Amino acid sequence: MTPADPVKVLIADDQTLFRTGLARMLSADPRIEVVGQARNGEEAIAQTLERRPDVVLMDLQMPKVTGVEATRRLMSEAPGVHVLVLSAYADKAMVGEALASGAEGYVDKDITVEDIVNRILTVLPARGRRARHRGAELSLRELHVLKQVAAGLSNKQIARRLGISEKTVRNHLSHVFSKLGATNRTGAVMGAVRAGLVIA
């Protein structure tokens, strides 16, 4: 994909009116190309593997396969895709689980289409090596560790989930604290929340 290419987006939501309306509005932006619409998590996985979107807008509460499970499967079956959680309900536990599974952010259905487009466009720099926050750079691994912290996982749980040692987790968090100017886990998460990287 070159900077001139539109971002390929797949929308996964079981509410037909919302899904089709959002697709129509996003398609009006020349920077966005809607390549598919899925009614449930099962279709989201199938269409992602077939159409290879850059970003999937993933509703959390869908039949057959939930958005959380679909996100988890896409991280292993389509590791290059970026997932943004899409929900009308601020279910922090569920959003946290999706972030811990690999989703890169949370989009409230109540925000404007312009804001959704901006979130789609700003998530793409992570396809390179780094995500920016206040001029600091977080590596993808550091961002992933921070998302696990935001989901409430301990260092031991994070190490087990990511297949790394607790010492490595502590090292990553030390780098995150330094880059974000934070002195503890709460400060780091709050800074990331303000930047839209994670939801607390």
SVG drawing of the C-alpha trace seen along z (x, -y; Angstrom):
<svg xmlns="http://www.w3.org/2000/svg" viewBox="-31 -15 45 35">
<polyline fill="none" stroke="black" stroke-width="0.4" points="0.0,0.0 1.3,-3.4 0.3,-6.7 -1.9,-7.5 -3.9,-4.2 -7.2,-4.3 -7.3,-2.3 -9.2,0.9 -11.8,1.3 -14.1,4.2 -17.0,3.5 -18.3,6.2 -21.6,5.5 -24.8,7.4 -27.0,4.3 -27.8,4.0 -28.9,0.4 -25.8,-0.8 -23.4,1.4 -24.7,0.4 -25.1,-3.3 -21.5,-3.4 -20.2,-1.7 -22.0,-4.3 -20.6,-7.2 -17.0,-5.9 -17.1,-5.2 -17.8,-8.8 -14.3,-9.6 -11.7,-9.1 -9.1,-7.9 -11.3,-4.9 -12.4,-1.8 -14.9,0.4 -14.1,3.9 -16.6,5.9 -19.4,6.1 -19.8,8.9 -22.9,9.7 -21.1,11.8 -17.7,12.8 -17.6,15.8 -18.2,13.8 -15.6,11.2 -12.9,13.8 -13.8,15.3 -14.0,12.0 -10.8,10.7 -8.9,13.8 -10.4,13.4 -10.3,9.7 -7.3,8.7 -8.5,5.3 -6.0,3.0 -8.4,2.3 -11.4,4.2 -14.0,2.3 -15.1,5.0 -18.4,4.9 -18.0,6.8 -21.4,8.3 -22.2,10.4 -23.8,13.8 -22.0,17.1 -18.5,15.7 -18.1,12.7 -15.9,9.7 -13.4,10.7 -13.0,14.2 -12.9,13.0 -10.1,10.6 -8.2,13.3 -8.4,15.6 -7.5,12.8 -4.3,12.0 -3.1,15.6 -4.7,16.1 -4.3,12.6 -1.5,11.0 -1.1,8.0 -4.7,6.7 -5.5,3.9 -8.6,4.3 -10.5,1.4 -13.2,2.4 -16.6,0.9 -19.3,0.7 -22.2,-1.3 -21.7,0.0 -18.6,-1.0 -18.2,2.6 -14.7,2.0 -14.1,5.6 -15.1,6.8 -13.1,4.0 -10.1,4.8 -10.3,8.4 -10.4,7.4 -7.4,5.2 -5.6,7.9 -6.4,10.2 -4.7,7.8 -7.2,5.0 -5.4,1.7 -8.1,-0.7 -11.7,-1.4 -14.2,-3.3 -17.5,-4.4 -20.5,-4.2 -21.6,-7.6 -18.7,-9.5 -18.8,-11.3 -17.8,-9.6 -15.0,-12.1 -13.6,-10.9 -14.0,-7.3 -12.0,-8.1 -9.3,-9.7 -9.0,-6.7 -8.8,-4.4 -6.0,-6.6 -4.1,-7.0 -3.9,-3.3 -2.0,-2.6 1.4,-3.9 1.5,-0.9 1.9,1.2 5.4,-0.2 7.5,0.4 6.2,-2.2 3.3,-4.1 3.8,-7.7 2.6,-9.4 3.6,-12.9 6.7,-12.7 7.8,-9.5 7.8,-6.2 6.4,-3.0 7.5,0.2 4.7,2.6 5.7,5.0 5.7,2.1 2.3,1.1 1.0,4.6 2.4,5.0 0.7,1.7 -2.6,2.9 -2.4,6.0 -1.7,3.7 -4.8,1.6 -6.8,4.8 -5.8,5.4 -3.3,8.3 -0.4,8.7 3.2,9.0 3.0,12.8 -0.2,13.0 1.3,10.8 4.4,12.9 2.3,16.1 0.0,14.6 2.9,13.2 5.3,16.1 8.0,14.0 9.7,13.8 8.4,11.5 11.8,9.8 11.2,8.9 7.7,7.6 9.3,5.4 11.9,4.2 9.2,3.3 7.2,1.4 10.3,-0.5 10.8,-1.7 7.1,-2.6 7.3,-4.6 10.3,-6.5 8.9,-7.3 5.5,-8.4 6.9,-10.3 5.0,-8.1 6.1,-6.9 3.8,-3.9 1.4,-1.6 -1.7,-3.8 0.1,-6.9 1.2,-5.0 -2.3,-3.7 -3.9,-7.1 -1.5,-8.7 -2.2,-6.0 -6.0,-6.5 -5.7,-10.2 -3.8,-9.4 -6.5,-7.0 -4.1,-4.1 -6.1,-2.1 -9.2,-2.3 -8.9,-2.0"/>
</svg>
